[in-house]
Amino acid sequence: MSELLVAEGISARYRVDADEPPVRAVDDVSIVLHEGESLGIAGESGCGKSTLASVLSLNVHPPLTVTSGRLELAGHRLSLTEPGWRRQAEAMRGKVVALLPQGAMNVLNPTRRVSDFVYDVLQSHMPRISRKEAVERAAERFEQLALPRRALDAYPHQLSGGMRQRVVAVVSTLLDPAVLIADEPTSALDVSSQRALLKLMAGLLERRIIRGIVFITHELALLRAVTHRVAIMYAGQVVEVGPTEDVLFRSAHPYTKALMDATIVLETGTRRQRIETIGGAPPSLMAPPPGCRFHPRCPVAMPVCSRETPPVVTVGAGRTAACWWVAERMQQAAAPAGAGAAGGAGPGAGAGEAEAVGEGHDTRAASQ
Ligand SMILES: Nc1ncnc2c1ncn2[C@@H]1O[C@H](COP(=O)(O)OP(=O)(O)OP(=O)(O)O)[C@@H](O)[C@H]1O
């Protein structure tokens, strides 16, 4: 499968106060989106998902800066720290990559019709397009995706929230971007509007209107519905990547397992959530812990985890996890029988496949 988006070693930080260290919101993240694929990005609130969405969609504005990394988007290469990359990014925004942000429906101006919005969007990239052509182009796309053509004549208040969100989603694809970065696009929608938007996004891919989607959410149920593969983030880093069902139901990384077992708790007075099944809270991204950032909360942490950055281990076909504990288990599983494999992966976990971490906790305890 060919690669549509390749992000390598992306680090991005917010510097809000000169007297304080920057917030290292995304730190050395590498991901790949394949042609025709929907890739989910999940993790607790504050783990850097939206920041990564901003970088991947080339929407990087102060106080956010990119400190390292390379991006390849539909054959266009950008080195995000070289002078001139912003100009290049500006030319690609909307045309090569488009962002559907949280609460996108609110971009519609209440005093103007949807058709005015369509014209504004298209005209800003295609100064010569006539209003008639712009509206016709949108109408065709609406029909293709089973949205009523009459929505173009409506003012935003005449449409439901779900319809407004779908309208903005479709308008964001009018310049035929290769990649759509959808950042929590279904948040604040009721269940039936969520379903309709997910169907619309699947339609965009199936009809090859777009060639790939990065779908950001903290709702794990949605990942199953829309994504082929998923990357799990913790404290600004990717900890596990693989096919969605494998990552969610046969998690390799202790954090993914915790996330799957979690009761997500909304913290009073904020829109942040934390996981209740494991103690502690995610670290401050101004001063993340050394080694593995999850080690202070990890039920299977080893001494090395607090000292050294974990290796990225292949745990199956197209699956990786960044974890010392997983690395040790893979090594044990690969060792010949009787060669000190006590406490290694259990039955069914061959050299190329780590077993789900849930059972692994018990196995490891037995080996100590
Ligand atoms: N404009 C900003 N200025 C300073 N820090 C920011 C800003 N936006 C985000 N951050 C910080 O960057 C870190 C990552 O935030 P980000 O919004 O990317 O996470 P997230 O996983 O998308 O969270 P959520 O699910 O709540 O949107 C957090 O520590 C957050 O407080």
The ligand as an SDF file (V2000), in Angstrom:
LIG
                    3D

 31 33  0  0  0  0  0  0  0  0999 V2000
   -2.5370   27.5360   22.5580 N   0  0  0  0  0  0  0  0  0  0  0  0
   -1.8830   26.8380   23.4820 C   0  0  0  0  0  0  0  0  0  0  0  0
   -0.9820   27.4410   24.2840 N   0  0  0  0  0  0  0  0  0  0  0  0
   -0.2860   26.7580   25.2130 C   0  0  0  0  0  0  0  0  0  0  0  0
   -0.4170   25.4290   25.4290 N   0  0  0  0  0  0  0  0  0  0  0  0
   -1.3130   24.7710   24.6760 C   0  0  0  0  0  0  0  0  0  0  0  0
   -2.0960   25.4450   23.6740 C   0  0  0  0  0  0  0  0  0  0  0  0
   -2.8930   24.5220   23.0870 N   0  0  0  0  0  0  0  0  0  0  0  0
   -2.6310   23.3450   23.6980 C   0  0  0  0  0  0  0  0  0  0  0  0
   -1.6890   23.4850   24.6470 N   0  0  0  0  0  0  0  0  0  0  0  0
   -1.1080   22.4520   25.5170 C   0  0  0  0  0  0  0  0  0  0  0  0
   -0.5180   21.4740   24.6740 O   0  0  0  0  0  0  0  0  0  0  0  0
   -0.7320   20.1710   25.2020 C   0  0  0  0  0  0  0  0  0  0  0  0
   -1.3990   19.3120   24.1450 C   0  0  0  0  0  0  0  0  0  0  0  0
   -2.7070   19.8520   23.9110 O   0  0  0  0  0  0  0  0  0  0  0  0
   -3.6390   19.3490   22.7320 P   0  0  0  0  0  0  0  0  0  0  0  0
   -4.8240   20.2490   22.6700 O   0  0  0  0  0  0  0  0  0  0  0  0
   -2.8370   19.1690   21.5100 O   0  0  0  0  0  0  0  0  0  0  0  0
   -4.0750   17.9070   23.2850 O   0  0  0  0  0  0  0  0  0  0  0  0
   -5.3270   17.0200   22.8790 P   0  0  0  0  0  0  0  0  0  0  0  0
   -4.9020   15.6160   23.0580 O   0  0  0  0  0  0  0  0  0  0  0  0
   -5.8310   17.4150   21.5420 O   0  0  0  0  0  0  0  0  0  0  0  0
   -6.4050   17.4160   23.9610 O   0  0  0  0  0  0  0  0  0  0  0  0
   -7.9900   17.5570   23.7720 P   0  0  0  0  0  0  0  0  0  0  0  0
   -8.5050   16.1650   23.5330 O   0  0  0  0  0  0  0  0  0  0  0  0
   -8.4200   18.1330   25.0880 O   0  0  0  0  0  0  0  0  0  0  0  0
   -8.2190   18.4820   22.6140 O   0  0  0  0  0  0  0  0  0  0  0  0
   -1.5510   20.3550   26.4760 C   0  0  0  0  0  0  0  0  0  0  0  0
   -0.6330   20.3770   27.5720 O   0  0  0  0  0  0  0  0  0  0  0  0
   -2.1930   21.7020   26.2870 C   0  0  0  0  0  0  0  0  0  0  0  0
   -2.4250   22.3270   27.5460 O   0  0  0  0  0  0  0  0  0  0  0  0
  1  2  1  0
  2  3  1  0
  2  7  2  0
  3  4  2  0
  4  5  1  0
  5  6  2  0
  6  7  1  0
  6 10  1  0
  7  8  1  0
  8  9  2  0
  9 10  1  0
 10 11  1  0
 11 12  1  0
 11 30  1  0
 12 13  1  0
 13 14  1  0
 13 28  1  0
 14 15  1  0
 15 16  1  0
 16 17  2  0
 16 18  1  0
 16 19  1  0
 19 20  1  0
 20 21  2  0
 20 22  1  0
 20 23  1  0
 23 24  1  0
 24 25  2  0
 24 26  1  0
 24 27  1  0
 28 29  1  0
 28 30  1  0
 30 31  1  0
M  END
$$$$
